[in-house]
Amino acid sequence: MFRTILALAAIALAAYLLYRTLRGHSYAELSELLRSAAPARVAAALGFALCSYACLTLFDFLALRYAGKPLAYPKAALTSFTSLSLGHNIGLAALSSGAIRYHFYSRWGLSAGDVAKVILFCGMTVGIGLGTLAALALLLRSDLAVKLTGLPAGTVFAMAIGLVMALAAYLALCFFMRRQWRIGSWEIELPSPRLAVAQFVIGPLNFALVAACLHQALSSLGTVSYLDVAASYVLANIASLVAHVPGGLGVIEAVVATVLPGAGVIAGLIIFRAVYFLVPLLPGAALLVFSLLSRRKD
């Protein structure tokens, strides 16, 4: 119940911020800005988006090893891209992409429990990536967090230190404690030290690549700092995870536009959403339809 109320509150706040941001800009103004976007910057944004999806394929590739069901990289890459290109747009990515992952992996011998382990590992890697960059954002650009949340600077600093300690504790557990933990009826298996280190590489790298995609989209219409964009994007992602709206729709725009105001930012965000969410959606949907049809023939 509390989680539902929190999600509704986050969506309502995002809707208000988005309305407040857009009401000062006309459709004609935004259209003109989109037409004036620098093609080279848009192409760079697309390149970073592709690099991000390539990085995400490593999430699944390593997760399969964590689950004890290693598969060839092409199979992991196909499943990862198809599930995430759709999951990012549908929302509730763990559920929507999880169903698509099961569709593919069950054909290659994985049980529902194995797929659950894959989803768990990928979710942990996302959390590590987001937590790492969030800690950096709170430490390096605490003023943005203070502006966005209204919290005192001391509280923001304490949150950053808390994140660092939590991440360090996770890594220490993977290195120095036994791998299997039982909590009631649940049995949790920690990744090996090698897999844990890999999580701390590919998790932050993915979010850095997405932030670079957003930075290039915004830079196609003006000059913005990568650090400001990355910090805003990470904070927006935390808000969108709470809201659980498809692709963070409206939440990311509201947060980034609040921190980096201006019509150019709104137009840049439209470019980012088209490049990172809509462009991969088409081939992802085509791959899923092809797989479903081929499975029916089998």
C-alpha positions as CSV (number, residue, x, y, z in Angstrom):
1,M,0.0,0.0,0.0
2,F,2.8,2.4,1.0
3,R,4.7,1.6,-2.2
4,T,1.6,2.3,-4.3
5,I,1.0,5.7,-2.6
6,L,4.7,6.5,-3.1
7,A,4.6,5.7,-6.8
8,L,1.4,7.7,-7.3
9,A,2.9,10.6,-5.5
10,A,6.1,10.4,-7.7
11,I,4.0,10.3,-10.8
12,A,1.9,13.3,-9.7
13,L,5.0,15.3,-8.9
14,A,6.5,14.4,-12.2
15,A,3.3,15.4,-14.1
16,Y,3.2,18.7,-12.3
17,L,6.9,19.5,-13.0
18,L,6.5,18.5,-16.6
19,Y,3.4,20.7,-17.0
20,R,5.2,23.6,-15.3
21,T,8.2,23.2,-17.7
22,L,6.2,22.8,-20.9
23,R,3.6,25.6,-20.4
24,G,6.2,28.3,-21.1
25,H,7.1,26.9,-24.6
26,S,5.0,26.7,-27.7
27,Y,4.8,23.7,-30.1
28,A,6.3,26.0,-32.9
29,E,9.2,26.8,-30.7
30,L,10.0,23.2,-29.9
31,S,9.5,22.2,-33.6
32,E,12.0,24.8,-34.7
33,L,14.6,23.7,-32.2
34,L,14.2,20.1,-33.3
35,R,14.8,21.0,-36.9
36,S,18.0,22.9,-35.9
37,A,19.6,20.0,-34.0
38,A,23.2,19.3,-35.0
39,P,23.2,16.0,-37.0
40,A,26.6,15.0,-35.8
41,R,25.5,15.3,-32.2
42,V,22.4,13.3,-32.9
43,A,24.5,10.6,-34.6
44,A,26.8,10.6,-31.6
45,A,23.8,10.1,-29.3
46,L,22.7,7.1,-31.4
47,G,26.2,5.7,-31.1
48,F,26.2,6.0,-27.3
49,A,22.8,4.4,-27.2
50,L,24.0,1.4,-29.2
51,C,27.1,1.1,-26.9
52,S,24.7,1.1,-23.9
53,Y,22.6,-1.7,-25.3
54,A,25.8,-3.6,-26.2
55,C,26.9,-3.2,-22.6
56,L,23.6,-4.4,-21.4
57,T,24.1,-7.7,-23.3
58,L,27.0,-8.4,-20.9
59,F,24.5,-8.2,-18.0
60,D,22.7,-11.3,-19.3
61,F,25.9,-13.0,-20.5
62,L,27.4,-12.8,-16.9
63,A,24.0,-13.5,-15.3
64,L,23.8,-16.8,-17.1
65,R,27.1,-17.8,-15.5
66,Y,25.8,-16.7,-12.1
67,A,22.8,-18.9,-12.6
68,G,25.1,-21.8,-13.6
69,K,23.6,-22.0,-17.1
70,P,26.1,-20.4,-19.4
71,L,25.1,-19.8,-23.0
72,A,26.9,-18.5,-26.1
73,Y,27.2,-14.7,-26.3
74,P,24.9,-14.4,-29.4
75,K,22.0,-16.1,-27.5
76,A,22.5,-13.8,-24.5
77,A,22.8,-10.7,-26.7
78,L,19.6,-11.6,-28.6
79,T,17.6,-12.1,-25.5
80,S,19.0,-9.0,-23.7
81,F,18.4,-6.7,-26.6
82,T,14.9,-8.0,-27.4
83,S,13.7,-8.0,-23.7
84,L,15.2,-4.6,-22.8
85,S,14.3,-2.7,-26.0
86,L,10.7,-3.6,-25.2
87,G,10.9,-3.6,-21.4
88,H,12.3,0.0,-21.4
89,N,9.2,1.2,-23.2
90,I,6.5,-1.0,-21.5
91,G,7.6,-0.2,-17.9
92,L,8.0,-2.5,-14.9
93,A,11.1,-3.7,-16.7
94,A,11.8,-6.6,-14.3
95,L,8.4,-8.1,-15.1
96,S,8.0,-7.2,-18.8
97,S,11.6,-8.0,-19.8
98,G,11.5,-11.0,-17.5
99,A,8.6,-12.6,-19.4
100,I,10.5,-12.1,-22.7
101,R,13.7,-13.5,-21.2
102,Y,11.8,-16.6,-20.1
103,H,10.4,-17.0,-23.7
104,F,13.9,-17.2,-25.1
105,Y,15.8,-18.9,-22.3
106,S,13.3,-21.6,-21.7
107,R,13.9,-22.7,-25.3
108,W,17.6,-23.2,-24.4
109,G,17.1,-25.3,-21.3
110,L,16.6,-22.8,-18.5
111,S,13.9,-23.3,-15.9
112,A,11.8,-20.5,-14.4
113,G,14.1,-20.6,-11.3
114,D,17.2,-20.1,-13.6
115,V,15.6,-17.2,-15.3
116,A,14.7,-15.7,-11.9
117,K,18.4,-15.9,-11.0
118,V,19.3,-14.1,-14.3
119,I,16.8,-11.3,-13.6
120,L,18.1,-11.0,-10.0
121,F,21.7,-10.7,-11.2
122,C,20.8,-8.1,-13.8
123,G,18.8,-6.2,-11.2
124,M,21.7,-6.2,-8.8
125,T,24.0,-4.9,-11.5
126,V,21.6,-2.1,-12.4
127,G,21.4,-1.2,-8.7
128,I,25.2,-1.2,-8.4
129,G,25.5,1.0,-11.5
130,L,22.8,3.4,-10.3
131,G,24.1,3.4,-6.8
132,T,27.7,4.1,-7.8
133,L,26.8,7.0,-10.1
134,A,24.3,8.3,-7.6
135,A,27.0,8.4,-4.9
136,L,29.3,10.3,-7.2
137,A,26.5,12.7,-8.2
138,L,25.6,13.4,-4.6
139,L,29.2,14.0,-3.7
140,L,30.3,16.0,-6.8
141,R,27.1,17.9,-7.6
142,S,25.3,18.0,-4.2
143,D,23.9,21.3,-5.1
144,L,21.7,19.7,-7.8
145,A,20.4,17.1,-5.3
146,V,19.7,19.8,-2.8
147,K,17.8,21.8,-5.5
148,L,15.8,18.8,-6.6
149,T,14.9,17.3,-3.3
150,G,15.0,20.3,-1.0
151,L,17.0,18.2,1.5
152,P,19.8,19.9,3.6
153,A,23.3,19.5,2.2
154,G,24.3,17.5,5.2
155,T,21.6,15.0,4.5
156,V,22.6,14.7,0.9
157,F,26.2,14.0,2.0
158,A,25.1,11.4,4.5
159,M,23.1,9.7,1.7
160,A,26.2,9.6,-0.5
161,I,28.3,8.1,2.3
162,G,25.6,5.6,3.0
163,L,25.5,4.5,-0.7
164,V,29.3,4.1,-0.7
165,M,29.2,2.0,2.5
166,A,26.4,-0.2,1.1
167,L,28.3,-0.8,-2.1
168,A,31.6,-1.6,-0.3
169,A,29.7,-4.0,2.1
170,Y,28.3,-5.9,-0.9
171,L,31.7,-6.2,-2.5
172,A,33.2,-7.4,0.8
173,L,30.5,-10.0,1.3
174,C,31.2,-11.4,-2.2
175,F,34.9,-11.6,-1.5
176,F,35.1,-12.7,2.1
177,M,31.8,-14.4,3.2
178,R,30.2,-17.6,2.2
179,R,28.3,-17.5,-1.1
180,Q,25.0,-19.0,0.0
181,W,22.7,-17.3,2.6
182,R,19.4,-18.5,3.8
183,I,16.7,-16.0,5.0
184,G,13.7,-18.0,6.0
185,S,12.6,-20.0,3.0
186,W,14.7,-17.9,0.7
187,E,18.2,-19.0,-0.3
188,I,20.4,-16.2,-1.7
189,E,23.6,-17.0,-3.5
190,L,26.2,-14.2,-3.8
191,P,28.2,-13.8,-7.0
192,S,31.8,-15.0,-7.1
193,P,34.4,-12.2,-6.6
194,R,35.1,-12.1,-10.3
195,L,31.5,-11.6,-11.2
196,A,31.0,-9.0,-8.5
197,V,34.0,-7.0,-9.9
198,A,32.4,-7.3,-13.3
199,Q,29.2,-5.9,-11.9
200,F,31.0,-2.8,-10.7
201,V,32.5,-2.3,-14.1
202,I,29.5,-2.8,-16.5
203,G,26.9,-1.4,-14.1
204,P,28.3,2.1,-13.8
205,L,29.6,1.9,-17.4
206,N,26.0,1.4,-18.8
207,F,24.6,4.4,-16.9
208,A,27.6,6.5,-18.0
209,L,26.9,5.6,-21.6
210,V,23.2,6.4,-21.3
211,A,24.1,9.8,-19.7
212,A,26.5,10.3,-22.7
213,C,23.7,9.7,-25.1
214,L,21.5,12.2,-23.3
215,H,24.4,14.7,-23.1
216,Q,24.9,14.5,-26.9
217,A,21.2,14.9,-27.5
218,L,21.1,18.0,-25.4
219,S,24.4,19.3,-26.9
220,S,22.8,19.1,-30.3
221,L,20.9,22.3,-29.3
222,G,23.3,24.0,-26.9
223,T,26.2,23.7,-24.5
224,V,25.7,21.6,-21.4
225,S,28.1,20.0,-18.9
226,Y,28.4,16.2,-19.0
227,L,28.7,16.1,-15.2
228,D,25.5,18.1,-14.8
229,V,23.6,15.9,-17.3
230,A,24.9,12.7,-15.7
231,A,24.0,13.8,-12.2
232,S,20.5,14.9,-13.4
233,Y,19.9,11.7,-15.2
234,V,20.9,9.5,-12.3
235,L,18.6,11.4,-9.9
236,A,15.8,11.2,-12.5
237,N,16.3,7.4,-12.8
238,I,15.9,7.0,-9.0
239,A,12.6,8.9,-9.3
240,S,11.5,6.9,-12.3
241,L,12.2,3.6,-10.5
242,V,9.9,4.7,-7.7
243,A,7.2,5.8,-10.2
244,H,7.5,2.6,-12.4
245,V,6.2,4.5,-15.5
246,P,7.2,3.2,-19.0
247,G,10.8,4.3,-19.8
248,G,10.5,6.8,-17.0
249,L,8.2,8.7,-19.3
250,G,7.7,12.3,-18.0
251,V,9.7,11.6,-14.9
252,I,13.1,11.9,-16.6
253,E,11.9,14.9,-18.6
254,A,10.6,16.7,-15.5
255,V,13.7,16.1,-13.4
256,V,16.2,17.0,-16.0
257,A,14.3,20.0,-17.2
258,T,13.9,21.3,-13.6
259,V,17.7,21.1,-13.1
260,L,18.6,22.3,-16.6
261,P,15.8,24.6,-17.6
262,G,15.1,25.9,-21.2
263,A,13.3,25.0,-24.4
264,G,16.5,23.5,-25.8
265,V,16.6,21.0,-23.0
266,I,13.0,19.9,-23.7
267,A,13.8,19.4,-27.4
268,G,17.0,17.6,-26.6
269,L,15.0,15.3,-24.3
270,I,12.7,14.5,-27.2
271,I,15.7,13.6,-29.3
272,F,17.1,11.4,-26.5
273,R,13.8,9.5,-26.0
274,A,13.5,8.9,-29.8
275,V,17.2,7.7,-30.0
276,Y,17.4,5.6,-26.9
277,F,13.8,4.2,-26.5
278,L,12.0,4.4,-29.9
279,V,14.7,3.4,-32.3
280,P,15.6,0.1,-30.5
281,L,11.9,-0.6,-30.0
282,L,11.3,-1.4,-33.7
283,P,14.0,-4.1,-34.2
284,G,13.3,-5.4,-30.7
285,A,9.6,-5.9,-31.5
286,A,10.5,-7.4,-34.9
287,L,12.8,-9.9,-33.3
288,L,10.2,-11.0,-30.7
289,V,7.5,-11.4,-33.4
290,F,9.9,-13.5,-35.5
291,S,10.8,-15.7,-32.5
292,L,7.1,-16.2,-31.6
293,L,6.2,-17.2,-35.1
294,S,9.2,-19.6,-35.4
295,R,8.3,-21.2,-32.1
296,R,4.7,-21.8,-33.3
297,K,6.1,-23.5,-36.4
298,D,8.2,-25.8,-34.1
